Amino acid sequence: MSECIIDVSDVNVGLLFGDFDANIKLIEKELGVVVSARGGSLKITGDDGTVALGQRVLMSLAEAVKRGETLNEQKIMYAITLAIEGEESKLTQVSADCVCVTAKGKPIKSKTLGQKQYIEAMNQNTIVFGIGPAGTGKTYLAVAKAVAAFRKKEVSRIIITRPAVEAGEKLGFLHGDLQNKVDPYLRPLHDALYDMIGVESYNNYVEKGAIEVAPLAYMRGRTLDNAYIILDEAQNTTPEQMKMFLTRIGFGSKAIITGDVTQIDLPDGKRSGLVEASKILAGIDDIAFCAFSHKDVVRHPLVMKIIQAYEKHDNLLAARNKRKTQKGGK
């Protein structure tokens, strides 16, 4: 057993510890240490390695509190992940800039280094691909950037689209008119826009044609000038649909394409337009590809563990299939 003392005399210990000491309890549980407050200092007790790790985590979180940041479970778990990789100092880079302010006045900032790099890519490139698992904020941040550009009058329209066929369902099997059939697929996009600009403003902009949320098929034959265009769930496009979408982009426009290549719902034998585009367009100037991982998940921490478990399972299957192929070739 070992221990170390951290000076936190210039930190609001109440904010560092959280309500009912929830933040410290989470750190103790994840790292296997005991943390106690003594006046203006903290004492960390545990094994040599875990104490050193706990010291780095608490120091990085103390700096975050001093910068006025609010600690939550996601931020604490991310600080632990960075500390394990020896990169805890990078926590200061994560939420430096505000992307957009929601209708309720909440600032939207990056929560991981992957998100920060994604935002920087959207600032610097005309076309950006955000590829990674669910819960990494790919679509939400793209919508935030679109709203920010619209408010600054950098674009005159926001157009958000996604393939209308997902999860094995076809529109023809659903009841109702076309709009009712399409709405369930577009609901997450509507929700993000409601959050950013409010329901009333959203409806007003839709009526004026300044905001459009529609199935990908509606993009065919159009040229989209001076618009911020987002293609969501792009893993479910065919190569032909992806090419059609990318060639709609007009002057003064930006396009953000998001998707998760582990969640392809296309019929067997159909190639994913997102997978193909990432191979064909790699290295072209003004097109950026941002890869997210389980470390960028900003939902419940259990989601990150689920994604890790599936990644491990998929890697084992891939390795097993490779061995079978090698044996068969002998």
Rosetta silent file (secondary structure, phi, psi, omega in degrees, C-alpha in Angstrom):
SEQUENCE: MSECIIDVSDVNVGLLFGDFDANIKLIEKELGVVVSARGGSLKITGDDGTVALGQRVLMSLAEAVKRGETLNEQKIMYAITLAIEGEESKLTQVSADCVCVTAKGKPIKSKTLGQKQYIEAMNQNTIVFGIGPAGTGKTYLAVAKAVAAFRKKEVSRIIITRPAVEAGEKLGFLHGDLQNKVDPYLRPLHDALYDMIGVESYNNYVEKGAIEVAPLAYMRGRTLDNAYIILDEAQNTTPEQMKMFLTRIGFGSKAIITGDVTQIDLPDGKRSGLVEASKILAGIDDIAFCAFSHKDVVRHPLVMKIIQAYEKHDNLLAARNKRKTQKGGK
SCORE:     score description
SCORE:     0.000 S_00000001
   1 L     0.000  144.048  176.299    0.000    0.000    0.000 S_00000001
   2 E  -141.723  171.415  179.091    1.102    3.536   -0.712 S_00000001
   3 E  -149.599  160.986  174.638   -0.357    7.010   -0.532 S_00000001
   4 E  -146.091  158.787 -178.615    0.115   10.492   -1.912 S_00000001
   5 E  -116.587  132.631  177.473   -1.127   13.970   -1.059 S_00000001
   6 E  -115.251  130.966  177.015   -2.539   16.440   -3.605 S_00000001
   7 E   -80.893  118.736  177.832   -2.849   20.145   -2.852 S_00000001
   8 L  -126.540   31.254 -176.892   -6.339   21.358   -3.804 S_00000001
   9 L   -64.536  -22.546 -179.611   -6.411   24.510   -1.717 S_00000001
  10 L  -102.926   17.152 -177.987   -7.263   26.582   -4.810 S_00000001
  11 L  -119.567  142.394  172.672  -10.039   24.237   -6.004 S_00000001
  12 L   -73.218   99.737 -174.391  -13.716   24.113   -5.053 S_00000001
  13 H   -63.758  -31.652  178.022  -13.615   20.666   -3.437 S_00000001
  14 H   -60.676  -41.741  178.075  -17.410   20.453   -3.404 S_00000001
  15 H   -70.848  -34.854  178.619  -17.494   20.673   -7.213 S_00000001
  16 H   -67.363  -43.004 -178.261  -14.612   18.221   -7.493 S_00000001
  17 H   -75.767  -33.254 -177.541  -16.288   15.662   -5.223 S_00000001
  18 L    82.520  172.590  179.241  -19.791   16.181   -6.677 S_00000001
  19 H   -61.742  130.341 -179.405  -23.157   15.701   -5.007 S_00000001
  20 H    53.741   31.741  177.891  -22.914   13.124   -2.225 S_00000001
  21 H    60.519   28.275 -174.923  -19.264   12.609   -3.242 S_00000001
  22 H   -60.565  -38.889 -178.086  -20.443   10.855   -6.425 S_00000001
  23 H   -65.066  -45.288 -178.500  -17.372   11.861   -8.465 S_00000001
  24 H   -68.305  -38.856  178.742  -14.888   10.578   -5.900 S_00000001
  25 H   -61.676  -37.839  178.583  -16.853    7.367   -5.360 S_00000001
  26 H   -65.639  -43.700  178.309  -16.708    6.694   -9.107 S_00000001
  27 H   -63.038  -43.108  179.227  -12.922    7.240   -9.169 S_00000001
  28 H   -61.420  -42.182 -178.743  -12.488    4.985   -6.124 S_00000001
  29 H   -66.889  -45.293 -175.611  -14.576    2.247   -7.746 S_00000001
  30 H   -71.747  -33.692 -173.921  -12.853    2.402  -11.152 S_00000001
  31 H  -104.447  -13.190 -179.030   -9.269    2.649   -9.834 S_00000001
  32 L    71.544   36.958  177.909   -9.472    0.712   -6.577 S_00000001
  33 L  -119.750  169.960  173.852   -8.187    3.579   -4.435 S_00000001
  34 E  -119.113  128.666 -178.667   -9.449    5.447   -1.373 S_00000001
  35 E  -117.604  129.473  178.484   -9.631    9.251   -1.526 S_00000001
  36 E  -134.560  146.165  179.870  -10.094   11.410    1.562 S_00000001
  37 E   -95.044  136.493  176.651  -10.104   15.181    2.051 S_00000001
  38 E  -135.740   97.479 -177.939   -7.893   16.824    4.642 S_00000001
  39 L    61.254 -120.336 -179.081   -8.270   20.581    4.777 S_00000001
  40 L   -97.332   24.973 -178.729   -6.930   21.897    1.473 S_00000001
  41 E  -140.391  162.830  175.861   -5.512   18.581    0.326 S_00000001
  42 E  -118.879  139.540  174.720   -6.576   15.119   -0.816 S_00000001
  43 E  -110.230  128.386  178.456   -4.998   11.850    0.283 S_00000001
  44 E  -110.877  127.469 -179.128   -5.047    8.921   -2.132 S_00000001
  45 E  -123.656  138.036  178.929   -4.398    5.437   -0.729 S_00000001
  46 E   165.340 -161.989  176.097   -3.976    2.192   -2.652 S_00000001
  47 L   -69.779  159.792 -176.387   -1.471    0.130   -4.636 S_00000001
  48 H   -52.752  -50.999 -176.384    1.546    1.923   -6.113 S_00000001
  49 H   -66.138  -42.040 -177.432    0.239    1.914   -9.695 S_00000001
  50 H   -71.907  -32.399  177.429   -3.331    2.865   -8.855 S_00000001
  51 H   -65.212  -45.013  178.770   -2.270    5.686   -6.533 S_00000001
  52 H   -62.492  -40.651  178.210   -0.115    7.232   -9.261 S_00000001
  53 H   -65.882  -44.720  178.761   -2.980    6.859  -11.728 S_00000001
  54 H   -61.218  -36.576  178.265   -5.472    8.330   -9.266 S_00000001
  55 H   -62.674  -44.770 -179.164   -3.165   11.284   -8.684 S_00000001
  56 H   -66.641  -39.702  179.038   -3.024   12.082  -12.403 S_00000001
  57 H   -63.549  -49.110 -176.553   -6.798   11.709  -12.797 S_00000001
  58 H   -66.550  -35.478  178.508   -7.612   13.951   -9.821 S_00000001
  59 H   -67.597  -39.003  179.188   -5.111   16.602  -10.847 S_00000001
  60 H   -69.702  -36.357  178.327   -6.543   16.783  -14.370 S_00000001
  61 H   -72.119  -34.618  176.669  -10.103   16.973  -12.994 S_00000001
  62 H   -63.154  -39.250  177.350   -9.080   19.641  -10.472 S_00000001
  63 H   -65.240  -37.715  178.192   -7.751   21.739  -13.358 S_00000001
  64 H   -63.282  -41.616  178.007  -11.055   21.242  -15.194 S_00000001
  65 H   -62.997  -40.916  179.603  -12.967   22.504  -12.150 S_00000001
  66 H   -64.834  -28.342  177.716  -10.688   25.555  -11.962 S_00000001
  67 L   -80.408   -1.315  178.785  -11.497   26.291  -15.614 S_00000001
  68 L    89.766   11.420 -179.755  -15.180   26.368  -14.673 S_00000001
  69 L   -82.289  148.459  177.820  -16.093   23.030  -16.227 S_00000001
  70 L   -92.875  130.677  179.179  -18.794   20.833  -14.709 S_00000001
  71 L   -86.449  140.591  172.936  -17.771   17.277  -13.892 S_00000001
  72 L  -143.140  179.144 -175.224  -20.034   14.370  -14.783 S_00000001
  73 H   -60.611  -42.071 -179.264  -19.687   10.626  -15.165 S_00000001
  74 H   -62.056  -44.648 -177.763  -18.688   10.837  -18.826 S_00000001
  75 H   -66.486  -38.598  179.949  -15.946   13.397  -18.191 S_00000001
  76 H   -66.490  -45.026  179.549  -14.553   11.444  -15.239 S_00000001
  77 H   -63.940  -36.422  179.186  -14.480    8.173  -17.186 S_00000001
  78 H   -69.476  -38.002  176.936  -12.807    9.944  -20.102 S_00000001
  79 H   -62.373  -38.435  177.690  -10.193   11.469  -17.752 S_00000001
  80 H   -65.352  -43.785  178.838   -9.467    7.964  -16.459 S_00000001
  81 H   -59.426  -45.787  178.991   -9.116    6.638  -20.029 S_00000001
  82 H   -63.417  -41.338 -178.375   -6.680    9.439  -20.926 S_00000001
  83 H   -64.743  -39.198  178.132   -4.677    8.906  -17.725 S_00000001
  84 H   -60.355  -34.304  179.905   -4.334    5.170  -18.416 S_00000001
  85 L   -89.910    3.701  179.291   -2.852    6.117  -21.806 S_00000001
  86 L    73.300   23.265 -176.029   -0.606    8.771  -20.233 S_00000001
  87 L  -121.247   27.504 -176.564   -2.464   11.603  -21.994 S_00000001
  88 H   -60.714  -25.406  179.680   -4.348   13.197  -19.090 S_00000001
  89 H   -64.877  -21.546 -178.892   -2.849   16.601  -19.943 S_00000001
  90 H   -75.329   -8.895  178.563   -4.938   16.580  -23.150 S_00000001
  91 H   -60.020  -28.805 -179.919   -8.149   16.900  -21.122 S_00000001
  92 H   -67.365  -23.194 -177.138   -7.565   20.676  -21.192 S_00000001
  93 H   -81.711  -19.670 -166.410   -7.871   20.640  -24.997 S_00000001
  94 H   -63.775  -56.489 -172.030  -11.229   18.901  -25.139 S_00000001
  95 L  -109.584   40.099 -176.076  -13.863   21.547  -24.352 S_00000001
  96 L   -69.982  -38.643 -173.268  -11.968   24.720  -25.190 S_00000001
  97 L  -115.919  145.220  176.680  -14.361   26.087  -27.829 S_00000001
  98 E   -91.149  125.211 -179.686  -18.142   26.412  -27.968 S_00000001
  99 E   -78.625  -44.413 -172.553  -19.626   25.066  -31.211 S_00000001
 100 E  -163.831  159.954  175.226  -23.151   26.361  -30.728 S_00000001
 101 E  -114.598  130.927 -177.631  -25.619   27.418  -28.033 S_00000001
 102 L   -71.889  173.669  179.293  -28.909   25.516  -27.787 S_00000001
 103 L   -61.630  -25.472  179.708  -32.349   27.122  -27.643 S_00000001
 104 L   -94.984    9.375  175.548  -32.177   26.817  -23.842 S_00000001
 105 L    85.152   12.588  179.652  -28.799   28.545  -23.671 S_00000001
 106 L   -85.669  124.653  177.813  -26.657   25.440  -23.166 S_00000001
 107 E   -73.726  137.029  177.527  -23.221   25.679  -24.827 S_00000001
 108 E  -101.922  120.577 -178.864  -22.295   22.698  -26.987 S_00000001
 109 E  -130.342  161.845  174.768  -18.633   21.758  -26.739 S_00000001
 110 L   -66.433  147.890 -179.481  -16.525   18.758  -27.654 S_00000001
 111 L  -115.890   -9.909  177.965  -16.322   16.122  -24.917 S_00000001
 112 L  -140.987  165.867  177.834  -13.501   13.972  -26.303 S_00000001
 113 H   -65.289  -35.473  177.541  -10.376   14.475  -28.387 S_00000001
 114 H   -62.439  -41.429  177.049  -12.055   12.624  -31.254 S_00000001
 115 H   -65.473  -39.651  179.693  -14.942   15.094  -31.174 S_00000001
 116 H   -62.295  -43.880  179.082  -12.526   18.031  -31.063 S_00000001
 117 H   -64.682  -35.469  177.448  -10.677   16.757  -34.144 S_00000001
 118 H   -63.501  -45.941  178.835  -14.041   16.259  -35.885 S_00000001
 119 H   -62.581  -42.917  178.469  -15.060   19.863  -35.175 S_00000001
 120 H   -62.850  -38.890  178.412  -11.694   21.129  -36.445 S_00000001
 121 H   -64.132  -40.383  178.376  -12.135   19.055  -39.617 S_00000001
 122 H   -66.607  -30.606  177.403  -15.578   20.585  -40.193 S_00000001
 123 H   -69.632  -30.446 -167.295  -14.052   24.048  -39.770 S_00000001
 124 H  -107.376  -10.205 -173.862  -11.340   23.395  -42.337 S_00000001
 125 L  -129.289  154.385  178.144  -12.875   21.189  -45.048 S_00000001
 126 L   -77.223  -38.729  179.027  -15.788   21.290  -47.480 S_00000001
 127 E  -123.058  129.970  179.221  -16.635   17.596  -47.080 S_00000001
 128 E  -131.681  132.357  173.758  -16.159   15.674  -43.840 S_00000001
 129 E  -103.989  124.730  174.030  -16.872   12.024  -43.105 S_00000001
 130 E  -110.337  109.553 -172.727  -17.520   11.144  -39.452 S_00000001
 131 E  -120.451  126.774  179.535  -17.322    7.361  -39.069 S_00000001
 132 L   168.165  179.791 -174.176  -17.716    5.481  -35.815 S_00000001
 133 L   -69.690  166.842  177.772  -20.035    3.792  -33.316 S_00000001
 134 L   -62.771  149.824  175.658  -23.330    5.079  -31.990 S_00000001
 135 L    86.717    7.122 -178.706  -23.207    7.573  -29.139 S_00000001
 136 L   -95.650    1.183  175.604  -20.089    9.431  -30.276 S_00000001
 137 L    81.163   17.268 -177.363  -21.950   12.639  -31.181 S_00000001
 138 H   -57.584  -53.571 -176.113  -21.285   12.458  -34.930 S_00000001
 139 H   -74.022  -43.137 -176.889  -24.713   13.674  -36.014 S_00000001
 140 H   -60.202  -44.243  179.600  -25.413   15.974  -33.070 S_00000001
 141 H   -69.224  -35.102  176.843  -22.176   17.929  -33.549 S_00000001
 142 H   -63.542  -42.101  177.133  -22.753   18.125  -37.309 S_00000001
 143 H   -64.353  -40.578  178.468  -26.200   19.625  -36.668 S_00000001
 144 H   -60.304  -43.470  178.035  -24.651   22.047  -34.148 S_00000001
 145 H   -65.263  -38.272  179.047  -22.115   23.204  -36.753 S_00000001
 146 H   -63.955  -44.701  179.586  -24.886   23.567  -39.340 S_00000001
 147 H   -64.840  -41.025  178.780  -26.985   25.713  -36.987 S_00000001
 148 H   -61.787  -43.750  178.798  -23.944   27.832  -36.067 S_00000001
 149 H   -65.748  -38.103  179.223  -23.178   28.463  -39.772 S_00000001
 150 H   -65.756  -42.522  179.478  -26.846   29.266  -40.453 S_00000001
 151 H   -65.244  -34.547  179.403  -26.981   31.769  -37.579 S_00000001
 152 L   -82.795    0.757 -179.053  -23.824   33.468  -38.848 S_00000001
 153 L    62.779   27.436  173.604  -25.394   33.610  -42.345 S_00000001
 154 L   -74.848  -25.451  174.357  -22.515   31.588  -43.764 S_00000001
 155 L  -134.793  159.850  179.784  -25.182   29.434  -45.454 S_00000001
 156 L  -103.523   -9.879 -178.806  -28.814   30.144  -46.311 S_00000001
 157 E  -143.521  152.036  169.068  -30.152   26.622  -45.823 S_00000001
 158 E  -117.378  125.936  178.814  -29.720   23.520  -43.682 S_00000001
 159 E  -125.253  121.152 -178.864  -30.487   20.238  -45.408 S_00000001
 160 E  -123.003  131.606 -174.550  -30.381   17.001  -43.436 S_00000001
 161 E  -142.402  161.593  173.946  -31.043   13.647  -45.037 S_00000001
 162 E  -157.833  156.906  176.613  -30.665    9.935  -44.476 S_00000001
 163 L   -60.179  141.528 -174.875  -31.559    6.739  -46.347 S_00000001
 164 L   -88.445   -3.762 -179.900  -35.216    5.910  -45.720 S_00000001
 165 L  -114.709  114.382 -177.729  -34.715    2.154  -45.534 S_00000001
 166 L  -142.344  160.749  172.663  -33.131    0.911  -42.311 S_00000001
 167 L    51.385   32.826  175.990  -33.213   -2.029  -39.915 S_00000001
 168 L    78.581    2.243 -179.205  -34.775   -4.297  -42.517 S_00000001
 169 L   -97.807  142.062  175.316  -37.944   -2.179  -42.890 S_00000001
 170 L  -115.049  143.311 -175.616  -39.194   -0.863  -46.208 S_00000001
 171 H   -57.278  -31.062 -178.516  -41.436    2.172  -46.483 S_00000001
 172 H   -64.644  -21.014 -179.003  -44.000    0.212  -48.462 S_00000001
 173 H   -88.588   -5.730 -177.409  -44.723   -1.952  -45.435 S_00000001
 174 L   -97.274  147.536 -179.636  -45.563    1.019  -43.196 S_00000001
 175 L   -78.842  156.451  172.808  -49.022    2.532  -42.854 S_00000001
 176 L   102.004  176.056  179.127  -49.844    6.156  -43.729 S_00000001
 177 L   -76.952  179.315 -173.545  -48.883    8.726  -46.346 S_00000001
 178 H   -58.758  -44.579 -178.063  -45.297    9.362  -47.437 S_00000001
 179 H   -61.812  -43.548  179.208  -44.548   11.960  -44.748 S_00000001
 180 H   -64.718  -34.878  178.966  -45.845    9.697  -41.982 S_00000001
 181 H   -68.567  -37.361 -175.174  -43.826    6.808  -43.365 S_00000001
 182 H   -79.004  -34.736 -172.669  -40.646    8.837  -43.515 S_00000001
 183 H   -51.452  -44.019 -179.424  -40.925   10.613  -40.148 S_00000001
 184 H   -57.573  -33.516  179.808  -39.864    7.684  -37.921 S_00000001
 185 H   -74.615  -27.180 -175.780  -36.559    7.474  -39.794 S_00000001
 186 H   -98.550   -4.171 -175.021  -35.959   11.210  -39.543 S_00000001
 187 H   -54.154  -43.994  179.489  -37.090   11.674  -35.924 S_00000001
 188 H   -59.882  -31.105 -179.993  -33.547   11.796  -34.422 S_00000001
 189 H   -73.885  -41.874  174.908  -32.691   14.616  -36.845 S_00000001
 190 H   -58.212  -45.398 -176.960  -35.825   16.572  -35.947 S_00000001
 191 H   -60.651  -41.769  179.270  -35.003   16.131  -32.252 S_00000001
 192 H   -63.025  -41.353  179.101  -31.472   17.501  -32.670 S_00000001
 193 H   -69.266  -38.007  175.346  -32.805   20.582  -34.473 S_00000001
 194 H   -57.445  -43.193 -178.361  -35.521   21.108  -31.834 S_00000001
 195 H   -63.556  -39.364 -175.525  -32.774   21.100  -29.219 S_00000001
 196 H   -75.535  -44.455 -170.228  -30.659   23.632  -31.120 S_00000001
 197 H  -122.581   -2.849 -179.758  -33.231   26.187  -32.236 S_00000001
 198 L    87.513  150.781 -175.097  -36.499   25.343  -30.481 S_00000001
 199 H   -64.381  -45.532 -176.431  -39.663   23.804  -31.923 S_00000001
 200 H   -63.265  -47.641  179.010  -41.341   27.081  -32.929 S_00000001
 201 H   -63.230  -39.369  179.317  -38.305   28.473  -34.749 S_00000001
 202 H   -59.565  -48.391 -179.592  -37.729   25.119  -36.395 S_00000001
 203 H   -61.725  -38.405  178.128  -41.275   24.999  -37.763 S_00000001
 204 H   -63.178  -44.868 -179.451  -40.965   28.577  -39.052 S_00000001
 205 H   -67.139  -35.033  177.800  -37.728   27.813  -40.883 S_00000001
 206 H   -64.287  -43.270  178.977  -39.216   24.636  -42.367 S_00000001
 207 H   -61.499  -36.038 -179.729  -42.183   26.604  -43.715 S_00000001
 208 H   -81.483   -8.851 -178.973  -39.811   29.114  -45.318 S_00000001
 209 L    83.279    8.814 -179.432  -37.689   26.329  -46.835 S_00000001
 210 L   -79.169  -24.299  175.792  -34.608   27.374  -44.869 S_00000001
 211 E  -126.880  132.073  179.815  -34.461   23.986  -43.102 S_00000001
 212 E  -134.172  126.273  174.768  -35.224   20.713  -44.842 S_00000001
 213 E  -121.201  113.557 -169.952  -35.194   17.237  -43.337 S_00000001
 214 E  -150.710  159.994  176.110  -35.944   14.665  -46.010 S_00000001
 215 E   -63.516  155.736 -177.535  -35.120   11.166  -47.290 S_00000001
 216 H   -59.722  -32.268 -178.828  -32.040   10.808  -49.463 S_00000001
 217 H   -59.687  -26.113  179.968  -34.167   10.049  -52.529 S_00000001
 218 H   -70.838  -12.456 -177.349  -35.382   13.669  -52.447 S_00000001
 219 H   -83.232  -17.402 -175.036  -31.850   14.875  -53.239 S_00000001
 220 L   -60.846  134.194  175.681  -31.743   13.349  -56.718 S_00000001
 221 L    81.977    2.781 -177.796  -31.573   15.855  -59.577 S_00000001
 222 L  -106.171  155.121  169.264  -30.891   18.853  -57.334 S_00000001
 223 L  -116.360  122.606 -171.311  -27.906   21.184  -56.998 S_00000001
 224 E  -104.675   92.514  178.573  -27.520   22.372  -53.418 S_00000001
 225 L   -89.765  151.007  172.012  -25.847   25.793  -53.331 S_00000001
 226 L    49.340   46.243 -176.488  -25.082   27.825  -50.191 S_00000001
 227 E  -134.175  153.152  171.084  -26.273   25.051  -47.901 S_00000001
 228 E  -103.372  113.318 -170.136  -25.017   23.033  -44.940 S_00000001
 229 E  -114.199  130.333  179.275  -25.863   19.453  -45.890 S_00000001
 230 E  -122.160  125.472  172.718  -25.750   16.460  -43.550 S_00000001
 231 E  -106.870  112.147 -177.957  -26.106   12.854  -44.688 S_00000001
 232 L   -99.271  157.903  179.777  -26.803   10.667  -41.660 S_00000001
 233 L    53.689   41.662 -172.911  -26.709    6.838  -41.438 S_00000001
 234 H   -69.239  -14.672  176.841  -24.575    6.860  -44.574 S_00000001
 235 H   -62.901  -19.634 -178.951  -23.500    3.237  -44.080 S_00000001
 236 H   -97.174   15.436  170.366  -26.930    2.342  -45.500 S_00000001
 237 L   -89.909  151.699  169.792  -26.375    4.107  -48.809 S_00000001
 238 L   -84.321  164.591  176.107  -25.412    2.174  -51.900 S_00000001
 239 H   -55.930  -36.371 -179.776  -22.343    3.355  -53.855 S_00000001
 240 H   -67.164  -41.388  178.626  -24.713    4.867  -56.438 S_00000001
 241 H   -65.537  -41.372  179.542  -26.627    6.809  -53.767 S_00000001
 242 H   -63.028  -44.954  178.261  -23.410    8.082  -52.192 S_00000001
 243 H   -62.012  -42.375  178.151  -22.102    9.296  -55.544 S_00000001
 244 H   -58.549  -45.990 -178.558  -25.459   10.940  -56.251 S_00000001
 245 H   -63.457  -49.281 -175.459  -25.367   12.742  -52.895 S_00000001
 246 H   -63.848  -29.466 -179.468  -21.770   13.950  -53.164 S_00000001
 247 L   -86.956    3.302  173.419  -22.353   15.318  -56.653 S_00000001
 248 L   -83.291  -18.021 -170.682  -25.313   17.433  -55.431 S_00000001
 249 E   -66.386  124.987 -178.662  -22.964   19.761  -53.541 S_00000001
 250 L  -106.469 -166.776 -178.611  -22.943   23.254  -55.043 S_00000001
 251 L   -69.377  142.029  177.200  -21.045   26.489  -54.493 S_00000001
 252 L    72.455   15.426 -177.739  -20.814   27.831  -50.958 S_00000001
 253 L  -109.602  158.207  171.126  -21.950   24.525  -49.453 S_00000001
 254 E  -125.616  149.306  178.267  -20.522   22.106  -46.911 S_00000001
 255 E  -131.780  130.050  176.369  -21.372   18.424  -46.580 S_00000001
 256 E  -117.836  126.543 -178.111  -20.993   16.223  -43.503 S_00000001
 257 E  -116.240  122.872 -178.125  -21.463   12.484  -43.912 S_00000001
 258 E  -120.499  150.346  178.424  -21.910   10.358  -40.790 S_00000001
 259 E  -179.845  169.058 -179.417  -22.243    6.626  -40.315 S_00000001
 260 L  -129.187  108.738 -173.572  -21.262    3.454  -38.501 S_00000001
 261 L   -71.776   -6.101  175.156  -19.811    0.740  -40.738 S_00000001
 262 L   -91.106   -0.882 -177.299  -20.615   -1.922  -38.110 S_00000001
 263 L  -123.750   45.747 -179.579  -24.358   -1.200  -38.477 S_00000001
 264 L   -80.886  123.279 -177.765  -24.945   -1.783  -42.189 S_00000001
 265 L  -107.262   13.565  179.886  -28.574   -2.784  -42.852 S_00000001
 266 L   -69.491  152.960  177.483  -28.338   -3.196  -46.614 S_00000001
 267 L   -59.595  153.695  179.352  -29.521   -6.474  -48.156 S_00000001
 268 L   -55.026  135.497  179.074  -26.895   -9.198  -48.530 S_00000001
 269 L    94.507  -15.439  178.448  -24.677   -8.593  -51.510 S_00000001
 270 L   -86.478  129.868  178.096  -25.204   -4.817  -51.516 S_00000001
 271 L   -81.988  147.957  177.969  -22.046   -2.774  -50.992 S_00000001
 272 L   -83.836  129.256  177.500  -22.069    0.177  -48.595 S_00000001
 273 H   -64.756  -28.710  178.990  -21.547    3.545  -50.239 S_00000001
 274 H   -70.494  -44.007  179.066  -19.832    4.784  -47.083 S_00000001
 275 H   -62.307  -44.108 -177.881  -17.291    1.968  -47.062 S_00000001
 276 H   -67.803  -41.267 -179.633  -16.577    2.450  -50.753 S_00000001
 277 H   -63.537  -36.376 -179.409  -16.307    6.253  -50.503 S_00000001
 278 H   -65.572  -23.887  176.830  -13.781    5.990  -47.682 S_00000001
 279 H   -87.015  -42.857 -174.689  -11.531    4.008  -50.026 S_00000001
 280 H   -72.167  -38.668 -170.290  -12.106    6.002  -53.213 S_00000001
 281 L   -97.789   -3.378 -179.556  -11.920    9.530  -51.743 S_00000001
 282 L   -59.834  132.715  176.989   -9.100    9.095  -49.223 S_00000001
 283 L    91.943   -4.962  178.084   -6.301   11.598  -49.833 S_00000001
 284 L   -80.041  132.623 -179.235   -8.352   14.108  -51.839 S_00000001
 285 L   -61.058  140.924  177.929   -7.760   17.695  -50.753 S_00000001
 286 L    75.680   10.046  171.438  -10.643   19.392  -48.892 S_00000001
 287 E  -122.192  124.946 -177.772  -12.175   16.032  -47.924 S_00000001
 288 E  -118.601  145.352  175.514  -11.514   14.819  -44.374 S_00000001
 289 E  -118.192  124.997  179.382  -12.190   11.478  -42.696 S_00000001
 290 E  -116.880  122.499 -179.316  -12.635   11.358  -38.911 S_00000001
 291 E  -102.450  125.229  175.896  -12.696    7.980  -37.177 S_00000001
 292 L   -98.966  154.715  176.995  -14.402    7.670  -33.807 S_00000001
 293 L  -130.667 -176.565  178.878  -13.848    4.826  -31.333 S_00000001
 294 H   -59.483  -24.436 -179.737  -15.408    3.556  -28.115 S_00000001
 295 H   -68.038  -19.126 -178.356  -13.363    6.217  -26.284 S_00000001
 296 H   -94.194    0.886  179.751  -15.516    8.914  -27.922 S_00000001
 297 L   -66.545  127.628 -177.380  -18.841    7.512  -26.694 S_00000001
 298 L  -116.640   17.352  172.848  -20.630   10.197  -24.673 S_00000001
 299 L   -91.579 -162.047  178.802  -23.706    8.213  -23.667 S_00000001
 300 L   -53.183  137.280 -178.548  -24.003    6.045  -20.551 S_00000001
 301 H   -53.635  -26.563  178.995  -20.573    4.514  -19.707 S_00000001
 302 H   -64.692  -29.614  178.293  -22.107    1.076  -20.164 S_00000001
 303 H   -61.723  -42.014  178.958  -22.540    1.859  -23.882 S_00000001
 304 H   -61.260  -41.415 -179.652  -18.751    2.226  -24.207 S_00000001
 305 H   -67.886  -37.051  177.710  -18.253   -1.171  -22.533 S_00000001
 306 H   -63.650  -45.118  179.789  -20.852   -2.779  -24.817 S_00000001
 307 H   -62.468  -41.870  177.810  -19.105   -1.380  -27.912 S_00000001
 308 H   -60.810  -42.605 -178.757  -15.735   -2.619  -26.617 S_00000001
 309 H   -63.292  -42.820  179.011  -17.183   -6.098  -26.025 S_00000001
 310 H   -67.622  -38.844  177.293  -18.593   -6.268  -29.559 S_00000001
 311 H   -61.430  -42.708  178.649  -15.309   -4.991  -31.033 S_00000001
 312 H   -62.962  -43.159  179.187  -13.430   -7.708  -29.151 S_00000001
 313 H   -62.329  -45.675 -179.463  -15.914  -10.336  -30.353 S_00000001
 314 H   -63.762  -39.400  178.747  -15.654   -9.145  -33.975 S_00000001
 315 H   -65.113  -39.148  178.079  -11.849   -9.153  -33.821 S_00000001
 316 H   -64.984  -41.797  178.067  -11.836  -12.718  -32.482 S_00000001
 317 H   -63.157  -42.843 -179.908  -14.178  -13.828  -35.277 S_00000001
 318 H   -62.895  -41.901  179.521  -12.015  -12.103  -37.891 S_00000001
 319 H   -65.520  -39.833  179.646   -8.873  -13.755  -36.522 S_00000001
 320 H   -65.521  -43.589  179.141  -10.599  -17.169  -36.456 S_00000001
 321 H   -64.956  -36.014  178.813  -11.817  -16.803  -40.047 S_00000001
 322 H   -64.451  -41.882  179.043   -8.339  -15.740  -41.148 S_00000001
 323 H   -64.140  -39.601  178.777   -6.814  -18.872  -39.597 S_00000001
 324 H   -63.038  -42.518  179.863   -9.433  -21.046  -41.321 S_00000001
 325 H   -63.141  -42.285 -179.660   -8.688  -19.386  -44.661 S_00000001
 326 H   -64.988  -39.349  178.756   -4.933  -19.893  -44.196 S_00000001
 327 H   -67.114  -39.073 -179.471   -5.428  -23.575  -43.315 S_00000001
 328 H   -66.836  -26.454 -177.736   -7.693  -24.069  -46.329 S_00000001
 329 L   -82.275  -10.109 -178.275   -5.091  -22.581  -48.639 S_00000001
 330 L   -83.081    0.000    0.000   -2.425  -25.057  -47.630 S_00000001
